[in-house]
Amino acid sequence: MSIQILSPFGHHSDCGLCRYPAVYCILVLPLSIARWVAFGQEAKRVVNSVPSAATFAVAAVFQLSGLLNVVLLVTTRPTLFQRSRPIELPPSTPDLVDIPLPDVSAP
């Protein structure tokens, strides 16, 4: 089931922008849990049982946020990166505009 939202331009779009908070939560939640566990054990003066490899792994996943932001931007806003044709201007018509020039030869 897809959520349909009426955009300001009048057409319907699926909730593509809803992916941003979802991806952010997926990236931040594991790191937050690892830190909460580590800080909770530190506050109780217990030896930290969170392996440093786990902290490194979730931090590495969090570092992918920039890449995933680019992927989301390209997939949710594809028109931003499409090359468009140059705008063709109508041919100039100097005979339609008749502007008299001042006479500069007279002193």
Secondary structure as GFF3:
##gff-version 3
##sequence-region A 1 107
A	DSSP	beta_strand	4	6	.	.	.	ID=ss1
A	DSSP	beta_strand	12	14	.	.	.	ID=ss2
A	DSSP	three_ten_helix	16	18	.	.	.	ID=ss3
A	DSSP	alpha_helix	19	43	.	.	.	ID=ss4
A	DSSP	alpha_helix	52	62	.	.	.	ID=ss5
A	DSSP	alpha_helix	65	76	.	.	.	ID=ss6
A	DSSP	three_ten_helix	78	81	.	.	.	ID=ss7
A	DSSP	three_ten_helix	94	96	.	.	.	ID=ss8
###
